[in-house]
Every structure is written in structure tokens, then in C-alpha cells.
Amino acid sequence: MKELLWISQAVIILFTTEKYLRENKNWNKIYTYLEQGTVFFLNWRADADIIYEMKMIPELFKKLSLISFALILLSVSIGAGGIIIYLMYFIGISIIIIFSFNWVFNHRDTIKEFKSVAYLFGFIGAIILISIFYNNFYPTEIITLANNSNVVLPDKYELALSFLFMFILILLSYYVFMWIVTLAIPISILVILFSTTKTSKILKTKFNKKSVNGFIGILQLLVLYGFYKIS
């Protein structure tokens, strides 16, 4: 939080002292680059093809993951271990994003990768069902306690049906849970892309010195309030 406030304060200072800093040749170049970069960003986002961007998100994060992995190897070789943990976090996030997009938009092929897991669960379920039918499923202590309490224990057919119901319910719950989790990520990214595109279109037509000054004034009040809250 503090880092974000200090960055915002630095941006505010850059804008409020622009008139004086522009008198310096080097600072004037910096402000020119900032203006050109802002206009370029607004034009890029205003004309963005959101559908195409959504399709390219998995490929983008695949490339970024490979770059991050290369940077990890480079960091290890030069002894810069401090950055490795952040790169590993980024790779983990990238894997989650890639998987989420594949699960939602390429579900049929993605689900095929879980065949071995499904076979394993099916095999375990079959073993348990066989055990219910061909072994004494209840421990002796439980049978004795039930007899002494006049409690009728479910027979093997009732146990088998109950287990089968619970087994299917757990698998369906896991499948629904996967959809809920994976669907949230593409939707969040879609909202971000859509919001930045719409905002950029508005700013592109109304972007001027007065609007920037108004935004900087509001931002300064928010930053001061933020510093007050964390002090």
C-alpha cells in the first residue's frame, strides 16, 4: 500500500512541477516521452480487439513464463537470489491463468488430460465396492456395539449404494468447483480489458490539460487520505 501511495505521489509531483521542469532540456524530453507514451497507450487500448486479446492471453503467459524461467537461471548464475521468489510466483500465476483459459475455452481437450486421474479414482472406487461385498466391512467392535444397542446396521447393498452416491457427488462437486474457480480468471481479465478499452475511448476524446489537472487534484486528495490512514 505504501509503495502505491509513494508512486502516486511521485506522479502528482511530476505533473504539478511540469511547468518548471520543462525549462530543463532533459526534463522536457522526459515529459515529451510521457505524453507520447500516454497517447500511444490510449490509442492502443481504444482500438483494441478484445476477442483477439482473449485468444492470445494463454500464448502471452506461456512466453512470459519461459522468460521468467530463463531469468531464474540467470539470477542463480549471477547470485541475484532476491528476485527468484517473485519470478516463481509469476510462473505459478501464469500456469493458473493458462490452465483456466484452456479449461474454459478448450475444455474437451483439457479434460482428456485428466483421464489417468479419472481411471485411478475409478479403480479405487471399484476396490472399495468389492471390499464392501466380499469382506466383513464392519469392525467387530461396531457389530458388537450395534447388537448391544439393538441397532440395525445397513447391509452391504445399502452401503454400496450409499458409497456410490457419495463417490459420484464428490466427483461432481469437484468438477463444478473447477468450473467456478477457472471461470473467474477469464471473466476478471475480460472485465479488465473491456474497462480499459472503454475508459481509453472516453479519455481519447476528452483528454486535455484541464481534465488531467482535475484528475491530479482528486488523486492528491486520495493519496493524502491514504497516508493519513496508514500513519
C-alpha positions in Angstrom: 0.0 0.0 0.0 2.8 2.4 0.9 4.6 1.7 -2.3 1.5 2.5 -4.4 0.9 5.8 -2.4 4.5 6.9 -3.0 4.3 6.1 -6.7 1.1 8.1 -6.9 2.7 11.0 -5.1 5.7 10.9 -7.5 3.2 11.1 -10.5 1.5 14.1 -8.8 4.8 15.9 -8.3 5.8 15.3 -11.9 2.5 16.9 -13.2 2.4 19.8 -10.7 6.0 20.8 -11.4 5.8 20.2 -15.1 5.9 23.9 -16.0 9.2 24.5 -14.1 10.9 21.2 -15.0 10.2 21.7 -18.7 12.6 24.6 -18.7 15.3 22.0 -18.4 16.1 20.3 -21.8 16.4 16.8 -20.3 13.2 17.0 -18.3 11.4 18.4 -21.4 12.4 15.2 -23.3 11.1 13.1 -20.4 7.7 14.9 -20.4 7.5 14.6 -24.2 8.1 10.8 -23.9 5.5 10.6 -21.2 2.9 12.4 -23.3 3.7 10.3 -26.4 3.5 7.1 -24.3 0.2 8.1 -22.8 -1.3 9.0 -26.2 0.0 5.7 -27.6 -1.5 3.7 -24.8 -4.9 5.4 -25.1 -4.9 4.8 -28.9 -3.8 1.2 -28.4 -6.5 0.4 -25.8 -9.2 2.4 -27.6 -8.7 0.4 -30.8 -8.1 -3.0 -29.1 -9.7 -6.1 -30.3 -10.8 -7.7 -27.0 -11.7 -11.1 -28.6 -8.3 -11.4 -30.2 -6.6 -10.4 -27.0 -8.5 -13.0 -25.0 -7.4 -15.7 -27.5 -3.8 -14.5 -27.2 -3.7 -14.4 -23.4 -2.5 -18.1 -22.9 0.2 -17.7 -25.5 1.4 -14.5 -23.9 1.7 -16.0 -20.5 3.5 -19.1 -21.9 6.1 -16.8 -23.4 6.3 -14.7 -20.2 6.7 -18.0 -18.2 9.6 -19.1 -20.4 11.2 -15.7 -20.0 10.8 -15.8 -16.2 12.3 -19.3 -16.1 15.3 -18.0 -18.1 15.6 -15.1 -15.7 15.6 -17.5 -12.7 18.5 -19.4 -14.3 20.3 -16.1 -14.9 19.6 -15.0 -11.3 21.0 -18.2 -9.9 24.2 -17.9 -12.1 24.9 -14.3 -11.0 23.8 -14.8 -7.4 20.7 -12.5 -7.5 18.5 -14.7 -5.4 16.2 -12.0 -4.1 14.2 -11.8 -7.4 13.8 -15.6 -7.8 10.9 -15.9 -5.4 8.9 -13.2 -7.3 9.7 -14.9 -10.6 8.5 -18.2 -9.2 5.3 -16.5 -8.0 4.7 -15.1 -11.5 5.3 -18.5 -13.1 2.8 -20.1 -10.8 0.2 -17.4 -11.6 0.9 -17.8 -15.3 0.3 -21.6 -15.1 -3.0 -21.0 -13.3 -4.1 -18.5 -15.9 -3.1 -20.7 -18.8 -4.9 -23.7 -17.3 -8.0 -21.6 -16.6 -8.2 -20.4 -20.2 -7.7 -24.0 -21.5 -10.3 -25.4 -19.2 -12.9 -22.8 -20.2 -12.2 -22.3 -23.9 -10.6 -25.7 -24.8 -12.4 -27.9 -22.3 -12.7 -31.1 -24.3 -9.0 -31.4 -24.9 -8.1 -30.2 -21.4 -10.4 -32.7 -19.7 -8.7 -35.6 -21.7 -5.5 -34.8 -19.7 -7.3 -36.0 -16.6 -8.1 -39.5 -17.9 -5.4 -41.1 -15.9 -6.7 -39.4 -12.7 -10.3 -40.5 -13.5 -9.1 -44.1 -14.1 -7.3 -44.0 -10.7 -10.3 -42.8 -8.9 -12.5 -45.4 -10.7 -10.1 -48.1 -9.7 -10.1 -47.0 -6.1 -13.9 -46.8 -6.1 -14.1 -50.3 -7.6 -11.8 -51.8 -4.9 -13.9 -50.2 -2.1 -17.1 -51.6 -3.7 -15.6 -55.1 -3.9 -14.5 -54.8 -0.3 -18.0 -53.9 0.8 -19.4 -57.0 -0.9 -16.7 -59.6 -0.2 -15.3 -58.6 3.1 -16.6 -58.0 6.6 -16.9 -54.2 6.2 -17.8 -53.5 9.8 -15.2 -54.0 12.6 -16.1 -56.5 15.2 -16.4 -53.7 17.8 -19.0 -51.9 15.8 -21.1 -55.1 15.3 -21.0 -55.9 19.0 -21.9 -52.3 19.9 -24.8 -52.4 17.4 -26.1 -55.7 18.7 -25.9 -54.5 22.3 -27.8 -51.3 21.4 -30.4 -53.1 19.2 -29.3 -51.0 16.2 -29.7 -52.5 12.7 -26.6 -51.8 10.6 -27.1 -51.2 6.8 -26.5 -54.3 4.7 -23.8 -54.5 2.0 -26.2 -53.4 -0.7 -27.3 -50.2 1.2 -23.6 -49.5 1.9 -22.6 -49.9 -1.7 -25.4 -47.6 -2.9 -24.5 -45.0 -0.3 -20.8 -45.1 -1.2 -21.6 -44.9 -4.9 -23.8 -41.9 -4.3 -21.2 -40.1 -2.2 -18.5 -41.0 -4.7 -20.4 -39.5 -7.6 -21.4 -36.5 -5.6 -17.8 -35.8 -4.6 -16.6 -36.0 -8.3 -19.4 -33.7 -9.5 -18.7 -31.3 -6.7 -15.0 -31.2 -7.7 -16.0 -30.7 -11.3 -18.3 -27.8 -10.5 -15.7 -26.3 -8.2 -13.1 -26.4 -11.0 -15.5 -24.5 -13.3 -16.2 -21.9 -10.7 -12.5 -21.3 -10.0 -11.3 -21.4 -13.6 -14.2 -19.3 -14.9 -13.4 -16.5 -12.5 -10.0 -15.8 -14.0 -11.0 -15.3 -17.7 -14.0 -13.2 -16.6 -11.8 -11.0 -14.5 -9.3 -10.5 -17.3 -12.2 -9.8 -19.7 -13.6 -7.1 -17.4 -10.1 -5.5 -17.1 -9.6 -5.5 -20.9 -13.2 -4.2 -21.5 -12.9 -1.5 -18.8 -9.5 -0.2 -20.1 -10.8 -0.1 -23.7 -14.0 1.8 -22.8 -12.1 4.2 -20.5 -9.4 4.8 -23.1 -12.1 5.6 -25.7 -13.6 8.2 -23.4 -10.2 9.7 -22.5 -9.1 9.8 -26.1 -12.0 12.2 -26.9 -11.9 14.2 -23.7 -8.2 14.1 -22.8 -6.9 17.6 -22.2 -5.0 19.7 -19.7 -8.0 20.7 -17.6 -9.2 17.1 -17.2 -5.7 16.0 -16.2 -5.4 18.7 -13.6 -8.8 17.7 -12.2 -7.7 14.1 -12.0 -4.4 15.1 -10.4 -6.3 17.1 -7.8 -8.6 14.2 -6.9 -5.6 11.8 -6.8 -3.7 14.1 -4.4 -6.7 14.1 -2.0 -6.9 10.3 -2.2 -3.1 10.0 -1.6 -3.2 12.3 1.4 -6.1 10.3 2.8 -4.2 7.1 2.2 -1.1 8.4 4.1 -3.4 9.6 6.9 -5.0 6.1 7.3 -1.7 4.3 7.4 0.1 6.7 9.7 
